[in-house]
Amino acid sequence: MLKKSMAATLAVAIMVGSAASMPVQAVPSKDLRIIPVIVNGQKVKFPDSEPYINTDGFTMVPIRFVSERLGADVKWNNATQTAIIIYGGQKIEMTIGSRDAVVDGEAVTLDTAAEKFEGRTMVPLRFVSEVLHSDVKWDSGAHSVRVTDTAYQQKVDSGQVALDPWGREYSKKWDANWMKLTDLPDRFYEDINIGKPSNREYMGEERSWDYKYYADEWAERIRQFYVNSLNIDYRTINGKKFGDNVIEYMGGEQGMSSYRVEKVREAVNFYVDWVKKNKVIAKGYADPEMSQVREGGGYVIVRTRFKFMVISAIDASQVFPDNTEVSSGSDAFKSKKNVWYDGYSDVYLATNSANYQHKFLAVVGFENMFKKGLYYYENKG
């Protein structure tokens, strides 16, 4: 990219709707990291609005997608701005803007009100999940939440299903190259491969260290690197802050030569100038798949889900650091405006110091999202 410059307290809330007379606008916190929600071993894919932590400190999720994953029916009363969940004869009613819910005719006070955000009804996840008789656990290392009902937990306990370290269900279908998950599409494994990449050997490797602990640290660097790179606004972008974030999630100045730091700063300055000239506004998320990691060419390679939207750009083919003034190995990917793109690519990690140690693995460079032949994105517009 950029002229070849670089090879809480758990409270999960489900959003519901807006106030009776005047919509209540949810205000997400400034934390722009994705919050994966895993329901009965399956990661939920939200087509537009992602879960967020609201200004009350509770994680809010779109009510329909989580409730239906737990087998509930969801209805909406537009006249009263009330979401209605029906599950096994049980009835839950939550009105936008109100902390008073009704469960089987009895009033219950919520810690935070249902909200309307980007057209979706958002509600507190923990409340809804527990009313639907499911266990809710926050995984702070992975910045994710697991929701598991009794029937599924029995399958796990009896050995009927096997889970990865993040609570996702492994496929029972053997594959020589991949330790597959049941919630990932075939395209994840088939459409962005050069040669025959394999993660089975890497994930089966015996280690003297806790893989999940360090993998969560690597994933956090990827997430934060792309919080910085995907959430762009030409009206407010600060070149120094942008560059500081890039360097931090590439391993920090302590792990980089002064020459490399200088080149990163040059690349960042070029990009920031382009953002202002091109009037770029965009938003997005990165969600690394840490049980699908492999090694190759001296790198640890993390297949990562990217979800992004271009809101403003004169040239919509050069918006993010990963597709602006790219080298011959990447594409200047052209996006339609105001639609979500959702898909996968590989992010390369290595140590930026001479001493290769797994605890120092960090993002190597910018050109990850649009490497030729190594990505796919679906237009959700």
Secondary structure by P-SEA (a helix, b strand, c coil): cccccccccbbbbbbbbccccccbbbbbccccbbbbbbcccbbbbbcccccccccccbbbccaaaaaaaabbbbbbbccccbbbbbcccbbbbbcccccbbbcccbbbbbcccbbbcccbbbccaaaaaaaabbbbbbcccccbbbbbcaaaaaaaaaccccccccbbbbbcccccccccccccccccccccccccccccccccccccccaaaaaaaaaaaaaaaaaaacccccccccaaaaaaaaaaaacccccccaaaaaaaaaaaaaaaaaaaaacccccbbbbbccccccccccccccbbbbbbbbccccccccccccccccccccccccccccbbbbbbbbbbbbbcccccccccccccccccccccccccccccc
